[in-house]
Amino acid sequence: MPELPHPELAGADVAELRRRLDRGELTARRLAEVHLERIAAMNTRGPALRAVMEVNPDALEIADALDRTPGPHGRLHGIPVIVKDNIDTGDRMLTTAGSLAMTGAPAPADAPLVARLREAGAVLLAKANLSEWANFRSSRSASGWSGRGRQCKNPHVLDRTPCGSSSGSAVAVAAGLAPLAVGTETDGSITCPSSVNGVVGIKPTVGLISQRGIIPISASQDSAGPHGRSVADAALLLGALVDAAEDFTRHCDPLGLAGARIGVLRKPYAGYSEHTDRLYEAALAAMRTAGAELIDPVAIATTEDMRTSGVELVVMEHEFKAGLDAYLARRPGLEVRSLAELVEWNRVHADQELPYFAQERLESALATEGLDAEAYLAAAGRARELARGKGIDATMDEHRLDALVAPSTAPAWVIDGINGDRVLGSSSQPSAMAGYPIISLPMGVAFDALPVGLSIFGRAHSEPVLIRIAAGLEAVLPARRAPRYLERLELP
C-alpha cells in the first residue's frame, strides 16, 4: 500500500493540535486540508475504508472564517469533526441514515448538538458512514453496510468488521481522517465500534445530549456521543455536545483508579472469547496495581431476564415507529414521509437496498400500535425495572461500587454480507436499557492486530466518575494501537 499522507498529524491528540493552532504553526484551513487529503487517499482509494459518506463542500470556507476570528476561541476552535449520517446538519450535506430513500434533500436545520459544535469552533468536516438505519433494519445485517455508503472496513484488518452502527465515526478517528467524531448509540453502537477499531467512545446518560435532529430508534435509549483517540479527547468532545456545556476533561485524572471500588462482571459479559478474556485479566491486574479495589465477581441479578424477555426489542420497535414517523414528517423534500412509505420504497428498490439482508425489523416496527398500547407500556416499565432498580442500581448498592467493568466485545470478526454479523458477546445491554452512561476504551490487541475494548459503566449521570476511572486505566495501560491496514489476518 502506498504511504498515506500526513502520518505525523493522523495520531495527534486534540491538545497537541490546539497548541499548534495557538502558536500559529497550523491554521484551521491547513488542518482541514490535511484531513481532507487523508480522506481522499483512504476512503475510496488505498485501503478503501468507506468510513466517510460525503465531505462538507463548505469545510474550507468554515476553516477560513475561523482563522479570521479573533480570540477568545471555543474549546474546539479549528478542530475537524466528523458526524454520523443520522444527525441533521443544516447545510449542503445530506442526512440519510445510510438509506438511498433519504437522499432527496438536506435537513432544513442543524441538530442542537451540531449547533453546539459550530459554537465551539469545530470544522464540520464530513458525514460518517454507518450501519443503515443505525442497524435497525434486519437481524442478519453486516455492521457498517449501508445502501448509500456501502461496506465500511476496519482499518486494522480490512476484511474484518468495523462493528456498528457508528462504524464510520470510529473508523475515521482510528484512521486519522479526523481527530474527533460523533456517533450515536441505542445499544452498543458507540461501544462496539470503539472496541474493535481501538478508540475511546462514550455513550452518556440518555437526555444529557439533545435527541432533536437525530434520526431515531428509541427515545428511551438513544444518545449521541463522542469518539476520540484518548479519554481526554472524547471527554472534550462530550463537553461540547451536552445541553449545558461542561468541561469533562477536568475529570481526566491519571491517578483516577486509586481508591475506586469497581465491580468485575464475569459470564455472560465475559467468557465468550479466550482472546478477549486474556486481555481482560491483564486490564484487571493493571487496575489493582493502580490502587483500585476490585470486587470480583459481581453479578447483575436481572441479566438473564434482560437477555431473554424480549422487552428491549418491544420497546425499540414501538418507539422507532413513533419516532421515525414524527421525524420524517419534519423533513421536506424526501420521497418517504413515514415508516410505511419507507418499507414500500425498499421493496420497490430492493436491488439497491436489499441485496444482502432484508428489512424484517422495519416491518415488525410497522405492525406496532402506538406508545399507548398495553404491550409497549408493559415492556417499557419492565425494561426500566430490570435494568435500573433491580439491575445496575441494585448491584452497585449491594457492593457499594463506583462502577462496573466488563469486556466490550470479542475481537473483530470477518465481514460477511450474506450471513451477517457473528457477535460472540457484549456488555452494552444493561446500560442501554437503563439509559445510563458507558465508556469503551482500548485494553489490548489480540493476534497483534485486532483491538479489544473494556467497558466501564454505572449509574445515571456518573460520567465524571467513569471518565476518571477510564483516564486512570489509560495512564497505566496505554493500549491504543495505530492501524496497519492489513488486508487480512495471517494466522499461524
C-alpha positions, 0 to 999 in steps of 0.5 A: 500500500502506498504511504498515506499522507500526513502520518505525523498529524493522523495520531495527534491528540486534540491538545497537541493540535490546539497548541499548534493552532495557538502558536500559529504553526497550523491554521484551521484551513491547513488542518482541514486540508490535511484531513481532507487529503487523508480522506481522499487517499483512504476512503475510496482509494488505498485501503478503501475504508468507506468510513466517510459518506460525503465531505462538507463542500463548505469545510474550507470556507468554515476553516477560513472564517475561523482563522479570521476570528479573533480570540477568545476561541471555543474549546474546539476552535479549528478542530475537524469533526466528523458526524454520523449520517443520522444527525441533521446538519443544516447545510449542503450535506445530506442526512440519510441514515445510510438509506438511498430513500433519504437522499432527496434533500438536506435537513432544513436545520442543524441538530442542537448538538451540531449547533453546539459544535459550530459554537465551539469552533469545530470544522464540520468536516464530513458525514460518517458512514454507518450501519443503515438505519443505525442497524435497525433494519434486519437481524442478519445485517453486516455492521457498517453496510449501508445502501448509500455508503456501502461496506465500511472496513476496519482499518486494522484488518480490512476484511474484518468488521468495523462493528456498528452502527457508528462504524464510520465515526470510529473508523475515521478517528482510528484512521486519522481522517479526523481527530474527533467524531460523533456517533450515536448509540441505542445499544452498543453502537458507540461501544462496539465500534470503539472496541474493535477499531481501538478508540475511546467512545462514550455513550452518556446518560440518555437526555444529557445530549439533545435527541432533536435532529437525530434520526431515531430508534428509541427515545428511551435509549438513544444518545449521541456521543463522542469518539476520540483517540484518548479519554481526554479527547472524547471527554472534550468532545462530550463537553461540547455536545451536552445541553449545558456545556461542561468541561469533562476533561477536568475529570481526566485524572491519571491517578483516577483508579486509586481508591475506586471500588469497581465491580468485575462482571464475569459470564455472560459479559465475559467468557465468550472469547479466550482472546478477549478474556486474556486481555481482560485479566491483564486490564484487571491486574493493571487496575489493582496495581493502580490502587483500585479495589476490585470486587470480583465477581459481581453479578447483575441479578436481572441479566438473564431476564434482560437477555431473554424477555424480549422487552428491549426489542418491544420497546425499540420497535414501538418507539422507532415507529413513533419516532421515525414517523414524527421525524420524517414528517419534519423533513421536506423534500424526501420521497418517504414521509413515514415508516410505511412509505419507507418499507414500500420504497425498499421493496420497490428498490430492493436491488439497491437496498436489499441485496444482502439482508432484508428489512424484517425489523422495519416491518415488525416496527410497522405492525406496532400500535402506538406508545399507548398500547398495553404491550409497549407500556408493559415492556417499557416499565419492565425494561426500566425495572430490570435494568435500573432498580433491580439491575445496575442500581441494585448491584452497585448498592449491594457492593457499594461500587463506583462502577462496573467493568466488563469486556466490550466485545470479542475481537473483530470478526470477518465481514460477511454480507450474506450471513451477517454479523457473528457477535460472540458477546457484549456488555452494552445491554444493561446500560442501554436499557437503563439509559445510563452512561458507558465508556469503551476504551482500548485494553489490548490487541489480540493476534497483534492486530485486532483491538479489544475494548473494556467497558466501564459503566454505572449509574445515571449521570456518573460520567465524571466518575467513569471518565476518571476511572477510564483516564486512570486505566489509560495512564497505566495501560496505554493500549491504543494501537495505530492501524496497519491496514492489513488486508487480512489476518495471517494466522499461524 
